[in-house]
Amino acid sequence: MEPISAFLARLGFPLRNTRWSWGAHSDLGVLLTTWEDDLAEDGRFIRVLGWRSQERSPAGFGERVDHLRTLWSGGLAGYAVVAKAKDTKAQPRKIQSYDNENVRAIVSLVAQPDGSVWAELGEAVPVLKLKKHAISHRLIPGEGAFPMARAPSKTFKNSTASYIAKLPAMRQWLIDVARRRATVTYAEARAPFGLRSLEHRHAMDRIGHECVDAGEPVLTSLIVHETTGRCSVGFVNEFRRDDAEERQDCYAFWPPHGATPVESEKRSKDAQPSPGSRAPDETLQARAARFAKVAVRPEQAAFRRRVFLEHKGACVVTGCTIPEALDAAHRQGRDWRLGHNSGGDGLLLRKDIHALYDAKLVNISDSGAVMSRSDLAAHYRDYLRKS
């Protein structure tokens, strides 16, 4: 039997580190390695985080939490490989065998009162059909906020405690950097809070993922190398976003103090906001954050936010301003795989208009929309181009 690291790479889920990684995040979704003796008696659930996590290194534990946080949000494919240990009492464990013919689809994640997290398992998916299965398989989001996970060791707990209380102040400090349209070096970001390099790295990961969870631009994109002016490769690997574009998003999302906010701009006369679509004091940025949280690819949240802000939060055809009713659609001829993910590469469309646009039943230009069939035109006459 081949090493599990080679097996996972062959499936399209290469491990970040073959020594301590216990799962991988790729374009297909997230895959977790699990232990057979962590299966519930009925085989329906398997523990993916719990007391055995104490055996993992801080790096492996942190990565595991990141994978679970991603799965908790739902909207992407998730799988588990079940392995059998040579000795269940050994620390660390070694794999005796694993199922190299099937992986288990993960339906959702569930948190328990004892702090453990369990995965509800679905069908067994043959590895030869995994890529096809991942196209349509999507997890159900977890209930409530992602649970805080315990640190895996006393040493890690001590280092964690030294920065956890400082996270709100660090976040506000970075927001102030964004409002100044500036960047800071890693040393400059550590100094005000008295953090060591390892502590600062964990703090950056925490703040960055909190931004993603909230649908905001990633504030840690503002922390750059002194010589290159760019983030480390770890930023791209972790968030799969271009750091330069993310900085510009930060500047747009957190405007300078005293500047005229984007949301106060007068809407186009053609926009028809729906009554009751939002609270009177809800800002464009707040609605953009809500809109960006609905994403099936990690990089899609940034694209959705950029398109939402580009079009002032209103469907370009109907003027609808309800975030939950809108989609960010790539303009015809633009492809996210080719890096076409700026605000100008997309159109903000009501969901039904998006479906027609993807089916090429409607053509959209600056002067309006044109339906290709008369039966459609009868339903959308109020939004058609005036010829």
Secondary structure as GFF3:
##gff-version 3
##sequence-region A 1 387
A	DSSP	alpha_helix	4	11	.	.	.	ID=ss1
A	DSSP	beta_strand	23	26	.	.	.	ID=ss2
A	DSSP	beta_strand	29	35	.	.	.	ID=ss3
A	DSSP	three_ten_helix	36	38	.	.	.	ID=ss4
A	DSSP	beta_strand	45	49	.	.	.	ID=ss5
A	DSSP	three_ten_helix	51	55	.	.	.	ID=ss6
A	DSSP	alpha_helix	58	72	.	.	.	ID=ss7
A	DSSP	beta_strand	78	85	.	.	.	ID=ss8
A	DSSP	beta_strand	95	98	.	.	.	ID=ss9
A	DSSP	beta_strand	102	111	.	.	.	ID=ss10
A	DSSP	beta_strand	117	126	.	.	.	ID=ss11
A	DSSP	three_ten_helix	127	129	.	.	.	ID=ss12
A	DSSP	alpha_helix	130	136	.	.	.	ID=ss13
A	DSSP	alpha_helix	154	164	.	.	.	ID=ss14
A	DSSP	alpha_helix	167	179	.	.	.	ID=ss15
A	DSSP	beta_strand	184	185	.	.	.	ID=ss16
A	DSSP	alpha_helix	186	190	.	.	.	ID=ss17
A	DSSP	three_ten_helix	191	193	.	.	.	ID=ss18
A	DSSP	alpha_helix	197	213	.	.	.	ID=ss19
A	DSSP	three_ten_helix	219	222	.	.	.	ID=ss20
A	DSSP	beta_strand	223	224	.	.	.	ID=ss21
A	DSSP	alpha_helix	233	239	.	.	.	ID=ss22
A	DSSP	alpha_helix	243	253	.	.	.	ID=ss23
A	DSSP	three_ten_helix	262	264	.	.	.	ID=ss24
A	DSSP	alpha_helix	284	292	.	.	.	ID=ss25
A	DSSP	alpha_helix	300	310	.	.	.	ID=ss26
A	DSSP	three_ten_helix	323	325	.	.	.	ID=ss27
A	DSSP	beta_strand	326	330	.	.	.	ID=ss28
A	DSSP	three_ten_helix	336	338	.	.	.	ID=ss29
A	DSSP	three_ten_helix	343	345	.	.	.	ID=ss30
A	DSSP	beta_strand	346	350	.	.	.	ID=ss31
A	DSSP	alpha_helix	351	358	.	.	.	ID=ss32
A	DSSP	beta_strand	362	365	.	.	.	ID=ss33
A	DSSP	beta_strand	368	371	.	.	.	ID=ss34
A	DSSP	alpha_helix	374	379	.	.	.	ID=ss35
A	DSSP	three_ten_helix	381	383	.	.	.	ID=ss36
###
